[in-house]
């Protein structure tokens, strides 16, 4: 009875979450929920180590330094 959640119900839940938390917070909530589930599974299996390290936002926001010639040639002046 309660286990039959269809596409319409999931879509309604997603819309309500989007209205309540906003589009910028949903990825953070999903990441936190995933880590919580992973930690719960570890604790049930008997592993005592729990991952509580926060996700580093600086690495994700910073552009990656490429080793290709396009990244270095753009910084060099043309002769």
SEZA-541782 format. One record per atom (N, C-alpha, C): atom name; residue number from 1; residue in one letter; x, y, z. Coordinates in Angstrom, 1 decimal, decimal comma, padded with zeros to 4 digits. Layout:
# SEZA-541782
('CA' NUM 'A' (X Y Z));
...
END
This chain:
# SEZA-541782
('N' 1 'X' (000,8 -001,2 000,0));
('CA' 1 'X' (000,0 000,0 000,0));
('C' 1 'X' (000,9 001,3 000,0));
('N' 2 'X' (001,7 001,4 001,0));
('CA' 2 'X' (002,6 002,6 001,0));
('C' 2 'X' (003,9 002,4 000,2));
('N' 3 'X' (004,2 001,2 -000,2));
('CA' 3 'X' (005,4 001,0 -000,9));
('C' 3 'X' (005,3 001,3 -002,4));
('N' 4 'X' (004,1 001,6 -002,9));
('CA' 4 'X' (003,9 001,8 -004,3));
('C' 4 'X' (004,0 003,3 -004,6));
('N' 5 'X' (005,2 003,8 -004,8));
('CA' 5 'X' (005,4 005,2 -005,1));
('C' 5 'X' (005,7 005,2 -006,6));
('N' 6 'X' (004,9 005,9 -007,3));
('CA' 6 'X' (005,0 006,0 -008,8));
('C' 6 'X' (005,8 007,3 -009,2));
('N' 7 'X' (005,9 007,4 -010,5));
('CA' 7 'X' (006,6 008,6 -011,1));
('C' 7 'X' (006,0 009,9 -010,7));
('N' 8 'X' (004,7 010,0 -010,7));
('CA' 8 'X' (004,0 011,2 -010,3));
('C' 8 'X' (004,3 011,7 -008,9));
('N' 9 'X' (004,3 010,7 -008,0));
('CA' 9 'X' (004,6 011,1 -006,6));
('C' 9 'X' (006,1 011,5 -006,4));
('N' 10 'X' (007,0 010,8 -007,1));
('CA' 10 'X' (008,4 011,2 -007,0));
('C' 10 'X' (008,6 012,6 -007,6));
('N' 11 'X' (007,9 012,9 -008,7));
('CA' 11 'X' (008,0 014,2 -009,3));
('C' 11 'X' (007,5 015,3 -008,4));
('N' 12 'X' (006,4 015,0 -007,7));
('CA' 12 'X' (005,8 016,0 -006,7));
('C' 12 'X' (006,8 016,2 -005,6));
('N' 13 'X' (007,4 015,2 -005,1));
('CA' 13 'X' (008,3 015,3 -004,0));
('C' 13 'X' (009,5 016,1 -004,4));
('N' 14 'X' (010,0 015,9 -005,6));
('CA' 14 'X' (011,2 016,7 -006,2));
('C' 14 'X' (010,8 018,2 -006,3));
('N' 15 'X' (009,6 018,5 -006,8));
('CA' 15 'X' (009,2 019,9 -006,9));
('C' 15 'X' (009,1 020,5 -005,6));
('N' 16 'X' (008,5 019,8 -004,6));
('CA' 16 'X' (008,4 020,4 -003,2));
('C' 16 'X' (009,8 020,7 -002,6));
('N' 17 'X' (010,7 019,7 -002,8));
('CA' 17 'X' (012,1 019,9 -002,3));
('C' 17 'X' (012,8 021,1 -003,0));
('N' 18 'X' (012,5 021,2 -004,3));
('CA' 18 'X' (013,1 022,3 -005,1));
('C' 18 'X' (012,6 023,7 -004,6));
('N' 19 'X' (011,3 023,7 -004,3));
('CA' 19 'X' (010,7 025,0 -003,8));
('C' 19 'X' (011,2 025,3 -002,4));
('N' 20 'X' (011,4 024,3 -001,5));
('CA' 20 'X' (011,8 024,5 -000,2));
('C' 20 'X' (013,2 024,9 000,0));
('N' 21 'X' (014,1 024,1 -000,7));
('CA' 21 'X' (015,6 024,3 -000,5));
('C' 21 'X' (016,2 025,1 -001,6));
('N' 22 'X' (015,7 025,2 -002,8));
('CA' 22 'X' (016,3 025,9 -003,9));
('C' 22 'X' (017,2 025,0 -004,7));
('N' 23 'X' (017,5 025,4 -005,9));
('CA' 23 'X' (018,3 024,5 -006,8));
('C' 23 'X' (019,7 024,4 -006,4));
('N' 24 'X' (020,3 025,4 -005,7));
('CA' 24 'X' (021,7 025,4 -005,3));
('C' 24 'X' (021,9 024,5 -004,1));
('N' 25 'X' (021,0 024,2 -003,3));
('CA' 25 'X' (021,2 023,4 -002,1));
('C' 25 'X' (020,9 021,9 -002,4));
('N' 26 'X' (020,2 021,5 -003,4));
('CA' 26 'X' (019,8 020,1 -003,7));
('C' 26 'X' (021,1 019,2 -003,9));
('N' 27 'X' (022,1 019,6 -004,7));
('CA' 27 'X' (023,3 018,7 -004,8));
('C' 27 'X' (024,0 018,5 -003,4));
('N' 28 'X' (024,0 019,5 -002,6));
('CA' 28 'X' (024,6 019,4 -001,3));
('C' 28 'X' (023,8 018,5 -000,4));
('N' 29 'X' (022,5 018,5 -000,5));
('CA' 29 'X' (021,6 017,6 000,3));
('C' 29 'X' (021,8 016,2 -000,2));
('N' 30 'X' (021,9 016,0 -001,5));
('CA' 30 'X' (022,1 014,7 -002,0));
('C' 30 'X' (023,4 014,1 -001,6));
('N' 31 'X' (024,5 014,9 -001,6));
('CA' 31 'X' (025,8 014,4 -001,2));
('C' 31 'X' (025,8 014,1 000,3));
('N' 32 'X' (025,2 014,9 001,1));
('CA' 32 'X' (025,1 014,6 002,5));
('C' 32 'X' (024,3 013,3 002,8));
('N' 33 'X' (023,2 013,2 002,1));
('CA' 33 'X' (022,4 012,0 002,2));
('C' 33 'X' (023,2 010,7 001,8));
('N' 34 'X' (023,9 010,8 000,7));
('CA' 34 'X' (024,7 009,7 000,3));
('C' 34 'X' (025,8 009,3 001,3));
('N' 35 'X' (026,5 010,3 001,8));
('CA' 35 'X' (027,5 010,0 002,8));
('C' 35 'X' (026,8 009,4 004,1));
('N' 36 'X' (025,6 009,9 004,5));
('CA' 36 'X' (025,0 009,3 005,6));
('C' 36 'X' (024,6 007,9 005,4));
('N' 37 'X' (024,1 007,5 004,3));
('CA' 37 'X' (023,8 006,1 004,0));
('C' 37 'X' (025,0 005,3 004,0));
('N' 38 'X' (026,1 005,8 003,4));
('CA' 38 'X' (027,4 005,0 003,3));
('C' 38 'X' (027,9 004,8 004,7));
('N' 39 'X' (027,8 005,8 005,6));
('CA' 39 'X' (028,3 005,6 007,0));
('C' 39 'X' (027,4 004,7 007,8));
('N' 40 'X' (026,1 004,7 007,5));
('CA' 40 'X' (025,2 003,8 008,2));
('C' 40 'X' (025,5 002,4 007,8));
('N' 41 'X' (025,7 002,1 006,5));
('CA' 41 'X' (026,1 000,8 006,0));
('C' 41 'X' (027,4 000,3 006,6));
('N' 42 'X' (028,3 001,2 006,8));
('CA' 42 'X' (029,6 000,8 007,4));
('C' 42 'X' (029,4 000,5 008,9));
('N' 43 'X' (028,6 001,2 009,6));
('CA' 43 'X' (028,4 000,9 011,0));
('C' 43 'X' (027,6 -000,4 011,2));
('N' 44 'X' (026,7 -000,7 010,3));
('CA' 44 'X' (025,9 -001,9 010,4));
('C' 44 'X' (026,8 -003,1 010,1));
('N' 45 'X' (027,8 -003,0 009,1));
('CA' 45 'X' (028,7 -004,1 008,8));
('C' 45 'X' (029,7 -004,3 009,8));
('N' 46 'X' (029,9 -003,4 010,7));
('CA' 46 'X' (030,9 -003,6 011,8));
('C' 46 'X' (032,2 -002,8 011,7));
('N' 47 'X' (032,3 -002,0 010,6));
('CA' 47 'X' (033,5 -001,2 010,4));
('C' 47 'X' (033,3 000,1 011,3));
('N' 48 'X' (034,2 000,3 012,2));
('CA' 48 'X' (034,0 001,4 013,1));
('C' 48 'X' (034,5 002,8 012,6));
('N' 49 'X' (035,1 002,9 011,5));
('CA' 49 'X' (035,6 004,2 011,0));
('C' 49 'X' (034,4 004,8 010,2));
('N' 50 'X' (034,2 006,1 010,6));
('CA' 50 'X' (033,1 006,9 009,9));
('C' 50 'X' (033,8 008,1 009,2));
('N' 51 'X' (033,4 008,3 008,0));
('CA' 51 'X' (033,9 009,4 007,2));
('C' 51 'X' (033,1 010,7 007,5));
('N' 52 'X' (033,8 011,6 008,2));
('CA' 52 'X' (033,1 012,9 008,6));
('C' 52 'X' (033,9 014,1 008,0));
('N' 53 'X' (034,8 013,8 007,0));
('CA' 53 'X' (035,5 014,9 006,4));
('C' 53 'X' (034,6 015,7 005,5));
('N' 54 'X' (034,6 017,0 005,6));
('CA' 54 'X' (033,8 017,8 004,7));
('C' 54 'X' (034,3 017,8 003,3));
('N' 55 'X' (033,4 017,9 002,3));
('CA' 55 'X' (033,8 018,0 000,9));
('C' 55 'X' (034,4 019,4 000,7));
('N' 56 'X' (035,6 019,4 000,0));
('CA' 56 'X' (036,3 020,6 -000,2));
('C' 56 'X' (035,7 021,3 -001,4));
('N' 57 'X' (035,2 022,5 -001,2));
('CA' 57 'X' (034,6 023,3 -002,3));
('C' 57 'X' (035,7 024,0 -003,1));
('N' 58 'X' (036,9 024,3 -002,5));
('CA' 58 'X' (037,9 025,0 -003,2));
('C' 58 'X' (038,4 024,3 -004,4));
('N' 59 'X' (038,6 022,9 -004,3));
('CA' 59 'X' (039,1 022,1 -005,4));
('C' 59 'X' (038,1 022,1 -006,5));
('N' 60 'X' (036,8 022,0 -006,2));
('CA' 60 'X' (035,8 021,9 -007,2));
('C' 60 'X' (035,6 023,2 -007,9));
('N' 61 'X' (035,8 024,3 -007,2));
('CA' 61 'X' (035,6 025,7 -007,8));
('C' 61 'X' (036,8 026,1 -008,6));
('N' 62 'X' (038,0 025,7 -008,2));
('CA' 62 'X' (039,2 026,1 -008,9));
('C' 62 'X' (039,4 025,4 -010,3));
('N' 63 'X' (039,7 026,2 -011,3));
('CA' 63 'X' (039,9 025,5 -012,6));
('C' 63 'X' (041,2 024,6 -012,6));
('N' 64 'X' (041,1 023,5 -013,3));
('CA' 64 'X' (042,2 022,6 -013,3));
('C' 64 'X' (043,3 023,1 -014,2));
('N' 65 'X' (044,6 022,9 -013,8));
('CA' 65 'X' (045,7 023,4 -014,6));
('C' 65 'X' (046,0 022,3 -015,6));
('N' 66 'X' (045,9 022,6 -016,8));
('CA' 66 'X' (046,1 021,6 -017,9));
('C' 66 'X' (047,6 021,6 -018,3));
('N' 67 'X' (048,0 020,5 -018,8));
('CA' 67 'X' (049,4 020,3 -019,3));
('C' 67 'X' (049,4 020,5 -020,8));
('N' 68 'X' (048,3 020,7 -021,4));
('CA' 68 'X' (048,3 020,8 -022,9));
('C' 68 'X' (048,9 022,1 -023,4));
('N' 69 'X' (049,1 022,2 -024,6));
('CA' 69 'X' (049,7 023,4 -025,2));
('C' 69 'X' (048,7 024,6 -025,3));
('N' 70 'X' (047,4 024,3 -025,3));
('CA' 70 'X' (046,4 025,4 -025,4));
('C' 70 'X' (046,4 026,3 -024,2));
('N' 71 'X' (046,6 025,7 -023,0));
('CA' 71 'X' (046,6 026,4 -021,8));
('C' 71 'X' (047,9 027,3 -021,7));
('N' 72 'X' (049,0 026,7 -022,1));
('CA' 72 'X' (050,3 027,5 -022,0));
('C' 72 'X' (050,4 028,5 -023,1));
('N' 73 'X' (049,9 028,2 -024,3));
('CA' 73 'X' (050,1 029,1 -025,4));
('C' 73 'X' (049,2 030,4 -025,2));
('N' 74 'X' (048,1 030,3 -024,5));
('CA' 74 'X' (047,2 031,4 -024,3));
('C' 74 'X' (047,9 032,4 -023,4));
('N' 75 'X' (048,7 031,9 -022,4));
('CA' 75 'X' (049,4 032,8 -021,5));
('C' 75 'X' (050,6 033,5 -022,1));
('N' 76 'X' (051,2 032,9 -023,1));
('CA' 76 'X' (052,5 033,4 -023,7));
('C' 76 'X' (052,1 034,4 -024,7));
('N' 77 'X' (052,9 035,5 -024,8));
('CA' 77 'X' (052,6 036,5 -025,8));
('C' 77 'X' (053,1 036,0 -027,2));
('N' 78 'X' (052,4 036,4 -028,2));
('CA' 78 'X' (052,8 035,9 -029,6));
('C' 78 'X' (053,9 036,8 -030,1));
('N' 79 'X' (054,8 036,2 -030,9));
('CA' 79 'X' (055,9 036,9 -031,4));
('C' 79 'X' (055,8 037,2 -032,8));
END
